Amino acid sequence: MATLRLTRPPSPVRTGVWVGMAAIMMSFAAYTSALIVRQGGATDWQHLRLPPILYLDTLVLLASSATLARGRRLMEADAQWRSPATSRGLSWLRLTLGLGVLFLAGQIVAWRQLAAEGLYLSTSPSSGFFYVLTALHGLHLLGGIAALVYALRRVRVPAPVPPTRVLDATALYWHFMDVLWVYLLVLLVLRF
């Protein structure tokens, strides 16, 4: 007796994103472990006051996930009767892109605030970990911004892979970056 397959096969793009996210998780787990070990045995660990803009930055990044989810829903709803290039979701996706850039600008402001206090990458182990962790997250989020730009361009150009599949993979990665940032913020608050 034949069985009916109700699920669609996994997308290679989505599988690649999962593999990439696993590698990112492992690297941040290693940095977290190094931070805990270094802080535990250090007499030179200097607690620092986190720049307040990090909390606003968190809200910006969470809002970007909400705008991305809204844009995806509208793109999927419009796919039945409208070209992706004229979807109502495009403005929400562009807003997501803007919020991502705003988040990165907030990170730069945070680094400048620390620098104004005399805290640089090499000032102390704690400031070094702060800069490395936030810079790595920023670089990975920059990858998410590039993926979102790519997905937006794919909407305008017909391709064998539907733009919604690329957007699905991008959204998965983007939401992962949000969760990773919240984790980092909690780590920073508890350890710094």
ZAMARGU-4260 file (C-alpha; in steps of 0.2 Angstrom, whole numbers, plus 5000, padded with zeros to 4 digits):
<rodrens>
0) 5000/5000/5000 | 5007/5017/4995 | 5008/5031/5008 | 5003/5048/5004 | 5017/5061/5007
5) 5010/5077/5015 | 5025/5086/5018 | 5036/5095/5005 | 5054/5090/5004 | 5066/5101/5014
10) 5073/5116/5005 | 5092/5115/5001 | 5093/5134/5006 | 5084/5131/5022 | 5095/5116/5026
15) 5111/5127/5023 | 5104/5140/5035 | 5102/5127/5048 | 5120/5121/5046 | 5126/5139/5047
20) 5116/5142/5062 | 5123/5126/5071 | 5141/5133/5067 | 5137/5150/5074 | 5129/5142/5090
25) 5144/5132/5093 | 5156/5147/5091 | 5146/5157/5103 | 5145/5143/5115 | 5164/5142/5114
30) 5165/5161/5117 | 5153/5159/5132 | 5163/5145/5139 | 5179/5155/5137 | 5171/5171/5145
35) 5165/5161/5160 | 5182/5152/5163 | 5192/5168/5160 | 5181/5178/5172 | 5181/5165/5185
40) 5200/5164/5187 | 5204/5182/5184 | 5209/5196/5196 | 5210/5208/5182 | 5191/5206/5177
45) 5184/5224/5177 | 5165/5225/5178 | 5158/5238/5166 | 5142/5247/5164 | 5133/5242/5148
50) 5129/5256/5137 | 5110/5260/5139 | 5108/5260/5120 | 5109/5241/5120 | 5092/5240/5127
55) 5085/5251/5114 | 5094/5241/5101 | 5086/5225/5108 | 5069/5233/5105 | 5074/5238/5087
60) 5080/5220/5083 | 5064/5212/5090 | 5053/5225/5080 | 5063/5220/5065 | 5057/5202/5068
65) 5039/5207/5069 | 5040/5217/5053 | 5049/5203/5044 | 5035/5191/5050 | 5022/5203/5044
70) 5030/5205/5027 | 5031/5187/5024 | 5013/5184/5029 | 5008/5197/5016 | 5019/5190/5003
75) 5012/5173/5005 | 4994/5180/5005 | 4998/5190/4989 | 5006/5176/4980 | 4989/5169/4975
80) 4983/5185/4966 | 4997/5197/4964 | 5015/5197/4957 | 5028/5196/4971 | 5036/5212/4964
85) 5019/5222/4969 | 5016/5213/4985 | 5010/5223/5000 | 5024/5214/5010 | 5038/5223/5002
90) 5036/5239/5012 | 5037/5228/5028 | 5053/5219/5022 | 5061/5236/5018 | 5057/5242/5035
95) 5065/5226/5042 | 5080/5230/5032 | 5080/5248/5039 | 5078/5242/5057 | 5093/5230/5054
100) 5104/5244/5049 | 5098/5254/5063 | 5103/5240/5075 | 5120/5240/5068 | 5121/5259/5070
105) 5116/5257/5088 | 5130/5245/5091 | 5143/5257/5084 | 5136/5270/5096 | 5138/5258/5110
110) 5156/5255/5106 | 5159/5274/5105 | 5151/5276/5122 | 5163/5263/5129 | 5178/5271/5120
115) 5173/5288/5128 | 5174/5280/5145 | 5192/5273/5140 | 5186/5255/5137 | 5194/5248/5122
120) 5196/5230/5115 | 5213/5229/5124 | 5208/5238/5140 | 5203/5223/5150 | 5197/5205/5148
125) 5179/5211/5150 | 5179/5225/5138 | 5188/5213/5125 | 5174/5200/5127 | 5161/5214/5125
130) 5169/5220/5109 | 5172/5203/5102 | 5154/5196/5106 | 5145/5211/5100 | 5156/5213/5084
135) 5153/5194/5080 | 5135/5196/5082 | 5135/5212/5071 | 5145/5203/5057 | 5132/5189/5057
140) 5118/5201/5057 | 5126/5210/5042 | 5125/5193/5034 | 5106/5193/5038 | 5105/5210/5030
145) 5114/5204/5014 | 5102/5189/5013 | 5087/5201/5015 | 5093/5212/5001 | 5096/5196/4990
150) 5078/5190/4994 | 5071/5207/4990 | 5081/5207/4973 | 5074/5190/4969 | 5056/5196/4971
155) 5059/5207/4956 | 5068/5194/4945 | 5060/5178/4940 | 5070/5163/4946 | 5069/5144/4947
160) 5068/5145/4966 | 5053/5155/4972 | 5057/5171/4981 | 5046/5165/4996 | 5058/5150/4999
165) 5073/5162/4999 | 5063/5173/5011 | 5059/5159/5022 | 5077/5154/5024 | 5081/5172/5027
170) 5068/5174/5040 | 5074/5158/5049 | 5091/5166/5050 | 5085/5183/5055 | 5074/5176/5070
175) 5089/5166/5075 | 5100/5182/5076 | 5086/5190/5087 | 5087/5175/5099 | 5106/5175/5099
180) 5106/5194/5103 | 5094/5191/5118 | 5105/5177/5124 | 5120/5189/5122 | 5112/5203/5131
185) 5107/5192/5146 | 5125/5185/5146 | 5132/5203/5146 | 5120/5209/5160 | 5124/5194/5171
190) 5142/5193/5168 | 5147/5211/5166
</rodrens>
